[in-house]
């Protein structure tokens, strides 16, 4: 009976499989031009579903690393099923990040899974659990940009190329922002085990506001400019030009009207 329960706790949820299906179908629609009259809507579905899939993998990485570090409670909580509904803060983990993407084109994962830290021994293990999430975003970015840095874009339709570039931008922003050592973000979780108990207690009350504070700072023009210059520099290193991701965002915001593909092709 216990074995059966454990298998159910680790079985990939239908919710996640549905998200992957939306990602696949919308990606095919963008590639094939099936929704030629509204390519932007297909790009929107592709990017949002891809983004939510990456959020699920981000949280799964935290949970899986915690499991191998000693916190077996993550199984019973359903964190290993990749079901976003099982997360401790579904609003912070899924809803707010999607809103951030729509508002500002910023990939910012929110609240993480609840890890019973008392079950885990060793500072390095605690740090690795926190780092596992943003490291997953880095891996996802590498996959999205592979066609660019492998020079495999011949024959790839322009809208699909732009959609991949924008999705990659979200992953890069997510990785960078999550590694910021601010309470409530994974970057702070990486260094927290190495801080004094007194200092940890002092900053603990600010943890619920760290995410919103970082997002608010990104609306300051000077900070936003410096941050995205860094993002674009990383993307250029991966073969993705700022035009690729910018046009991807334009297609994504289908409610504002789509750029004309003929004009886009002429620019590129």
C-alpha positions in Angstrom: 0.0 0.0 0.0 2.8 2.4 0.9 4.6 1.6 -2.3 1.4 2.4 -4.3 1.0 5.7 -2.5 4.6 6.7 -3.2 4.1 5.9 -6.9 1.0 8.1 -7.0 3.0 10.9 -5.2 5.6 10.8 -8.0 3.4 10.2 -11.0 3.3 13.1 -13.4 0.0 14.9 -13.0 -2.6 15.3 -15.8 -2.5 19.0 -15.2 1.2 19.1 -16.2 0.6 16.8 -19.2 -2.2 19.2 -20.3 0.3 22.1 -20.1 2.8 20.2 -22.2 0.1 19.4 -24.7 -0.9 23.1 -25.0 2.8 23.9 -25.5 3.2 21.3 -28.3 -0.1 22.2 -30.1 0.5 26.0 -29.9 4.1 25.5 -31.0 2.9 23.5 -34.0 0.4 26.3 -34.8 3.1 28.9 -34.7 5.4 26.8 -36.9 2.8 25.8 -39.4 1.0 29.1 -39.6 -2.3 27.3 -38.9 -3.6 30.4 -37.2 -2.2 32.7 -39.8 -5.0 35.2 -39.1 -3.9 35.4 -35.5 -0.4 34.2 -35.2 0.1 36.4 -32.1 -2.5 34.4 -30.2 -0.7 31.2 -31.0 2.6 32.8 -29.9 0.9 33.9 -26.7 -0.3 30.4 -25.9 3.1 28.9 -26.8 5.0 31.3 -24.6 2.6 31.2 -21.6 2.4 27.4 -21.6 6.1 27.2 -22.0 6.6 29.6 -19.2 4.3 27.7 -16.8 6.0 24.4 -17.8 9.3 26.0 -16.8 7.8 27.2 -13.5 6.7 23.6 -12.8 10.2 22.3 -13.5 11.7 25.1 -11.4 9.6 24.0 -8.4 10.1 20.3 -9.1 13.9 20.9 -9.1 13.6 22.4 -5.6 11.5 19.5 -4.4 13.6 16.8 -6.0 16.8 18.1 -4.6 15.2 18.4 -1.2 14.1 14.8 -1.4 17.6 13.6 -2.1 18.9 15.8 0.7 16.6 14.3 3.4 13.2 15.9 3.2 10.9 12.9 2.3 7.8 15.0 3.0 7.9 16.5 -0.5 6.4 13.3 -1.8 3.3 13.4 0.3 2.8 17.0 -0.6 2.6 16.2 -4.3 5.5 18.3 -5.3 7.1 15.5 -7.4 4.0 15.3 -9.6 4.8 18.6 -11.4 1.2 19.7 -10.6 1.3 23.5 -10.1 -1.9 23.3 -8.0 0.1 21.4 -5.3 2.5 24.3 -4.7 2.3 26.1 -1.3 1.6 29.4 -2.9 -0.1 28.8 -6.2 -0.8 32.5 -6.5 2.9 33.5 -6.1 4.2 30.5 -8.0 2.0 30.6 -11.1 -0.5 33.5 -11.3 1.8 36.4 -10.4 4.7 35.3 -12.6 2.3 35.0 -15.6 1.0 38.5 -14.8 4.6 39.8 -14.7 5.3 38.3 -18.1 2.2 40.0 -19.6 2.9 43.4 -17.9 6.6 43.8 -18.5 8.0 40.8 -20.3 9.9 39.8 -17.1 10.3 36.2 -16.1 10.1 36.2 -12.3 9.2 32.9 -10.6 7.4 33.5 -7.3 6.8 31.5 -4.1 8.5 28.1 -3.9 7.5 24.8 -2.5 7.6 24.4 1.3 10.7 22.5 2.3 11.0 21.1 5.8 14.5 22.4 6.4 14.8 20.7 9.8 15.1 17.4 8.0 18.1 18.5 6.0 21.7 18.4 7.4 24.5 20.5 6.0 24.8 24.0 4.6 25.8 22.9 1.1 22.6 20.9 0.8 20.4 23.8 1.8 22.2 26.1 -0.7 21.9 23.5 -3.5 18.1 23.1 -2.9 17.7 26.9 -3.3 20.0 27.0 -6.4 18.2 24.1 -8.1 15.3 26.2 -9.3 17.2 29.0 -11.2 19.7 26.4 -12.5 16.6 24.8 -14.2 15.8 28.1 -15.8 19.4 28.2 -17.1 19.0 24.8 -18.6 15.6 25.7 -20.1 17.2 28.8 -21.7 20.0 26.7 -23.2 17.3 24.4 -24.8 15.3 27.4 -26.2 18.4 29.0 -27.6 20.0 25.8 -29.0 18.8 26.4 -32.5 20.5 29.9 -32.4 23.9 28.9 -31.0 23.9 25.7 -33.1 23.1 27.7 -36.2 20.1 25.5 -36.9 17.6 28.2 -37.9 17.5 27.5 -41.6 13.9 26.9 -42.6 12.5 27.9 -39.2 9.5 30.2 -39.6 10.1 33.7 -38.3 7.2 33.7 -35.8 8.5 30.5 -34.2 12.0 31.9 -34.1 10.8 35.0 -32.4 8.6 33.1 -29.9 11.6 30.9 -28.9 13.8 34.0 -28.4 11.2 35.7 -26.2 10.7 32.5 -24.1 14.5 32.3 -23.8 14.6 36.0 -22.6 12.1 35.0 -19.9 14.3 32.2 -18.7 17.4 34.4 -18.6 15.6 37.1 -16.6 14.2 34.4 -14.2 17.6 33.0 -13.6 19.2 36.4 -13.0 16.5 37.7 -10.8 16.2 34.5 -8.7 19.9 34.6 -7.9 19.6 38.1 -6.4 20.3 37.7 -2.7 17.1 39.3 -1.5 14.9 37.6 1.1 12.1 35.6 -0.5 14.2 34.8 -3.6 16.4 31.7 -4.3 19.6 33.8 -4.2 19.0 34.6 -0.6 18.2 30.9 0.1 21.7 30.0 -1.3 23.5 32.3 1.1 21.2 32.1 4.1 22.7 28.9 5.6 26.0 30.7 5.8 24.6 33.7 7.7 24.5 34.1 11.4 21.3 33.2 13.2 20.9 36.7 14.4 21.0 38.2 10.9 18.6 35.6 9.6 16.1 36.5 12.2 16.4 40.2 11.4 15.7 39.8 7.7 13.0 37.1 8.0 10.1 39.5 8.3 11.0 41.0 4.9 10.9 37.7 3.0 7.2 38.1 1.9 8.0 41.4 0.3 11.2 40.6 -1.5 9.6 39.4 -4.7 7.4 42.5 -5.1 10.3 44.8 -4.1 12.5 43.4 -6.9 9.7 43.7 -9.4 9.0 47.3 -8.3 12.7 48.3 -8.7 12.6 47.0 -12.3 10.1 49.8 -13.1 12.8 52.3 -12.3 14.1 53.3 -15.8 17.8 53.3 -14.9 17.7 49.9 -13.1 15.5 48.5 -15.9 18.0 49.6 -18.5 21.0 48.2 -16.8 19.2 44.9 -16.1 18.1 44.4 -19.7 21.4 45.3 -21.1 22.8 42.4 -19.1 20.0 40.1 -20.3 20.6 41.1 -23.9 24.4 40.6 -23.6 23.8 37.1 -22.3 21.3 36.4 -25.1 23.7 37.7 -27.7 26.3 35.3 -26.4 23.8 32.5 -27.1 23.2 33.8 -30.6 19.9 35.6 -29.9 19.7 39.2 -31.1 17.6 41.8 -29.3 15.4 42.0 -32.4 14.5 38.4 -32.1 13.2 38.7 -28.6 11.7 42.1 -29.2 9.6 40.8 -32.1 8.7 37.8 -30.0 7.3 40.1 -27.4 5.4 42.0 -30.0 3.8 38.8 -31.4 3.1 37.8 -27.8 1.1 40.9 -27.1 -1.4 40.0 -29.8 -4.0 42.4 -28.3 -1.9 45.3 -29.4 -1.8 44.1 -33.0 0.8 41.9 -34.7 3.9 43.1 -36.6 3.8 42.3 -40.3 6.0 39.3 -41.1 7.1 40.7 -44.4 8.4 43.8 -42.5 10.0 41.7 -39.8 11.8 39.6 -42.4 13.0 42.7 -44.1 14.5 44.0 -40.9 16.2 40.7 -40.1 
